[in-house]
């Protein structure tokens, strides 16, 4: 068995975890513990709780992706409308 690989977490599970974080305004440091202490959260996540570092890393990557894609879409839209700055 190869122990060097980290487990891969389901994207839906990570998104659900972020949903809990934002709806209930739980701090990053307390998120994992709050989820483990709540039967409702555990049921919502199917009994699996990713570590807080995994959740936070996923959040940061998601944030970067949305910003990059948003910028790309905005630039493309501006180009199509002939409204690009610097022209």
N, C-alpha and C positions, 0 to 999 in steps of 0.2 A: 504494500500500500504506500502511495506517495503522499507524505504529510506536508510537502512544501506548497501544495496548491491550497489556496484559500477557497472556501465554499462560495459558490455563485448563488446570489440571492435573486429571487423572482422580482422582476421590475414592478409588477402589480403589487406585491407585498411591500416593496419600498415606497411606492406611491401612496398606498394606504397608510403606511407609517407616517409619511409626511402630512397626510390629511389629518391624522390624529394630532400631530404636532401643532399644526396651524389652527385647527378648529378649537382645540382645548388650550392653546397658548402655553404649552409645556416647554420648559427650557431644555436645551440640548443635553445638558448634564443630567437632568432628571428623567428624560424621555424613556429610556430603556426600563428603568425601575418602575415608573408610573404604569407603563404598559403591562409589565409582569404582575403588578398589584391589582390590575383591573380585569375582572372576568369578561366584561363587555369588550374591552380592547383585545384581549386574548382570543375571544371568539371571532371578532372581526378580522383578525390576522391569521386565523386558522391555527392558533397555538404556537406560531413561530415568531420569534422576536429577533430581528437583526441587531447586532451591536451598534451602539450610538456612533461609533467612528464610521461604520459602513453607511449608516443613514446620512450622516453629515457629509461624507464624501460624495454620496449619490446626489444630495441636495446641491452641493457646489458644482458638480459636473452638469446637472440639469440646468442650473442657473447660467453657467457659461454657454451651454448649447443654445438656450433660449435667446440669450443676448446676441450670440454670433448669428444665429438664424434670423433673428429679428432685424439685425443690421443688414444682412444680405437681402432680405425681402424688401426692406425700406429702400435700399440703394437701387434695386431692380425696378421698383415701382417709380422712383424718382426719374430713373433713366427713361422709362417708357413714357413718362409725362413730359420729358424734356426739362425737368426742374432741378437737375443735378447742380449742386453748389460748385462754384468755381468755373462755370461755363460762361 
